[in-house]
Amino acid sequence: MSEQVEIKTNEDILGPAKIDAISIGLSCLGSIAAGFLWGLFTLLFTYIFLGSLQASTIFPYILSLVGFFAVLVTVSVTFILNRLLFAEKYKEWSIVLAQISILSIFFFILVTPLYVYINWTRPDLLIFVFLFHILINILATSLLSEILSSYRYILLSIYGSFIGFFVTAILSVVFFMNFSPSRNALYSLIGVIIVVNFVITLFRLLFEFVYYRIYITTGTDHLGDIFAQMENEEKEAVARAEKELATFN
């Protein structure tokens, strides 16, 4: 029995992470729950506390700060839930959460001047800045968490995350074209963080699921050694250059 466990563990290490339909469902439900809870908080905070500050000069700063915490908490909770489901993949949780925080702070610093400028020139478009902030920040932090957790199969995460991002962007454009400004504001504050977190998670997991099924069916792992091949090619190029320099000298 212990030998079988060891064989399974070795396969988990050498191949892509095991993933099934149940894991996909649970992870997607977790992403929806994380987005909904913080989206609801964002909505309540905005309408209760920011309503009186909308004419104030600090309003864009507060709205940017709300977006920062919305992304940080949502992505962090989603990552922690995924770690419970895919413990073998998401090991360095403290490093990932720290880097997610740093990247979110970086985005907050960069996007806050945009909030201020739009609030000064076109305050009616401020909600679009919030929408942009949420979409880009969640995409970036999701990719970062995947790179730090499984760089060997990061291409799967990149493909899935970007497709999920573009699907969410298209859905958002369609929504804004067909609904009233009040509903658009409601979607931007609570809906988009749920949709983008869920859709990116769904497409990323679908890519990983399909690849895992191909792996266990055919036994081929085209992505598993792609970075090793690139590293070997780079080492060979360096070795050739060093040899030619030594010969020339």
C-alpha positions in Angstrom: 0.0 0.0 0.0 2.8 2.4 0.9 4.4 1.7 -2.5 1.2 2.6 -4.3 1.0 5.9 -2.4 4.7 6.7 -3.3 4.0 6.0 -7.0 1.0 8.3 -7.0 3.0 11.0 -5.2 5.8 10.7 -7.8 3.3 11.0 -10.7 1.8 14.1 -9.0 5.2 15.7 -8.9 6.3 14.8 -12.4 3.0 15.4 -14.2 0.3 18.1 -14.3 -1.9 18.6 -11.2 -4.7 16.1 -10.9 -8.1 17.8 -11.5 -11.6 16.5 -11.9 -15.1 17.9 -12.5 -15.9 18.0 -8.7 -12.8 20.1 -8.1 -13.7 22.5 -10.9 -17.2 22.9 -9.5 -16.0 23.5 -5.9 -13.3 26.0 -7.0 -15.8 27.9 -9.2 -18.3 28.0 -6.3 -15.6 29.3 -4.1 -14.7 32.0 -6.6 -18.3 33.1 -6.8 -18.7 33.2 -3.0 -15.5 35.2 -2.6 -16.5 37.7 -5.3 -20.1 38.0 -4.0 -19.1 38.6 -0.3 -16.6 41.4 -1.1 -18.8 42.7 -3.9 -21.6 43.1 -1.5 -19.4 44.8 1.0 -18.2 47.2 -1.8 -21.8 48.0 -2.8 -22.9 48.7 0.8 -19.8 50.7 1.6 -20.1 52.8 -1.5 -23.8 53.6 -1.1 -23.7 54.1 2.7 -20.4 55.9 3.3 -19.3 57.3 0.0 -22.7 58.9 -0.9 -22.0 61.8 1.3 -18.4 62.1 0.0 -19.2 62.0 -3.7 -18.8 65.8 -4.1 -15.6 65.8 -2.0 -12.1 65.8 -3.4 -11.2 62.6 -1.4 -14.0 60.6 -3.2 -11.7 59.2 -6.0 -9.0 58.2 -3.5 -11.6 56.3 -1.4 -13.1 54.6 -4.4 -9.6 53.6 -5.6 -8.9 52.2 -2.1 -12.2 50.3 -2.2 -11.2 48.7 -5.5 -7.8 47.8 -4.0 -9.3 46.0 -1.0 -12.0 44.4 -3.2 -9.4 42.7 -5.5 -6.9 41.9 -2.7 -9.5 40.1 -0.5 -11.3 38.4 -3.3 -8.1 37.0 -4.9 -6.6 36.0 -1.6 -9.8 34.2 -0.5 -10.0 32.5 -3.9 -6.4 31.4 -3.6 -6.8 30.0 -0.1 -9.9 28.0 -1.2 -8.0 26.7 -4.2 -5.1 25.7 -1.9 -7.6 23.5 0.1 -8.6 21.8 -3.2 -5.2 21.5 -4.8 -2.7 21.3 -2.0 0.0 19.8 -4.1 -0.1 22.7 -6.5 -0.5 25.7 -4.2 2.3 25.1 -1.6 4.1 28.4 -1.1 0.9 30.2 0.1 2.7 32.8 2.2 4.9 33.9 -0.7 2.0 34.0 -3.1 -0.2 36.1 -0.7 2.7 38.5 -0.1 3.3 39.0 -3.8 -0.4 39.4 -4.5 -0.5 42.2 -1.9 2.6 43.9 -3.3 1.2 43.8 -6.9 -2.2 45.1 -5.7 -0.5 48.0 -3.9 1.5 48.7 -7.1 -1.8 48.8 -9.1 -3.4 51.0 -6.5 -0.6 53.6 -6.7 -0.7 53.6 -10.6 -4.4 53.8 -11.0 -5.3 56.3 -8.3 -4.1 59.3 -10.4 -6.4 58.1 -13.1 -9.3 58.1 -10.6 -8.4 61.7 -9.7 -8.1 62.9 -13.3 -11.4 61.4 -14.4 -13.2 62.7 -11.4 -11.9 66.1 -12.2 -12.7 66.1 -15.9 -15.5 63.5 -16.5 -16.9 62.3 -13.1 -19.7 60.4 -15.0 -17.0 58.0 -16.2 -15.5 57.3 -12.8 -17.3 54.0 -12.6 -15.6 52.8 -15.8 -12.2 53.5 -14.1 -13.3 51.3 -11.2 -14.4 48.6 -13.7 -11.0 48.8 -15.4 -9.2 48.7 -12.1 -11.0 45.5 -11.0 -10.6 43.7 -14.3 -6.9 44.3 -14.8 -5.9 43.8 -11.2 -7.7 40.5 -10.9 -6.2 39.3 -14.1 -2.7 40.3 -13.0 -2.9 38.9 -9.5 -4.5 35.6 -10.8 -1.6 35.2 -13.2 0.9 36.0 -10.5 -0.4 33.4 -8.2 -0.3 30.8 -10.9 3.2 31.6 -11.9 4.5 31.3 -8.4 2.6 28.1 -7.8 3.2 26.1 -11.1 5.5 27.7 -13.5 5.9 24.4 -15.5 2.3 24.6 -16.6 1.9 28.4 -16.6 0.9 28.5 -20.3 -2.3 26.7 -19.4 -3.1 29.4 -16.8 -2.1 32.2 -19.2 -4.4 30.9 -22.0 -7.3 30.3 -19.6 -6.9 33.5 -17.7 -6.7 35.7 -20.8 -9.7 34.0 -22.4 -11.7 34.5 -19.2 -10.6 38.1 -19.0 -11.8 38.8 -22.6 -15.0 36.9 -22.1 -15.7 39.1 -19.0 -14.8 42.3 -20.9 -17.2 41.4 -23.7 -20.0 40.6 -21.3 -19.3 43.9 -19.6 -19.5 45.8 -22.8 -22.8 44.1 -23.8 -24.2 44.8 -20.3 -23.3 48.5 -20.5 -24.8 48.8 -23.9 -28.2 47.3 -22.9 -28.9 48.6 -19.4 -29.4 51.9 -17.6 -26.7 53.8 -15.9 -28.0 52.8 -12.5 -27.8 49.1 -13.4 -24.4 49.6 -14.9 -23.1 51.2 -11.7 -24.6 48.2 -9.7 -22.8 45.8 -12.1 -19.5 47.6 -11.7 -19.6 47.6 -8.0 -20.8 44.1 -7.3 -21.3 42.2 -10.5 -18.0 42.5 -12.3 -15.9 41.2 -9.4 -18.0 38.1 -9.2 -18.1 37.6 -13.0 -14.3 38.1 -13.7 -13.2 36.0 -10.7 -15.6 33.2 -11.7 -14.9 33.2 -15.5 -11.1 33.4 -15.1 -11.2 30.6 -12.6 -13.5 28.5 -14.8 -11.5 28.9 -18.0 -8.2 28.3 -16.3 -9.4 25.1 -14.7 -11.0 23.9 -17.9 -7.7 24.3 -19.7 -5.9 22.4 -16.9 -8.7 19.7 -16.9 -8.4 19.1 -20.6 -4.6 19.0 -20.5 -4.7 16.5 -17.5 -7.1 14.2 -19.4 -4.8 14.3 -22.4 -1.9 13.5 -20.2 -3.4 10.5 -18.5 -4.9 9.2 -21.8 -1.8 9.5 -24.0 1.0 9.7 -21.5 2.4 12.8 -23.3 3.4 15.9 -21.4 4.3 18.6 -24.0 4.4 21.4 -21.5 6.1 19.7 -18.6 9.6 20.1 -19.9 9.2 23.1 -22.2 11.0 25.4 -19.7 13.7 22.7 -19.2 14.3 22.6 -22.9 14.5 26.4 -23.1 17.0 26.4 -20.2 19.1 23.7 -21.8 19.2 25.6 -25.1 20.2 28.7 -23.2 23.0 26.8 -21.4 24.2 25.3 -24.7 24.3 28.8 -26.2 26.3 30.2 -23.3 28.7 27.2 -23.4 29.3 27.7 -27.1 29.9 31.4 -26.6 32.4 30.7 -23.8 34.1 28.1 -25.9 34.5 30.4 -28.8 35.8 33.2 -26.6 38.3 30.8 -25.0 39.5 29.7 -28.5 39.8 33.2 -29.7 41.8 34.3 -26.7 
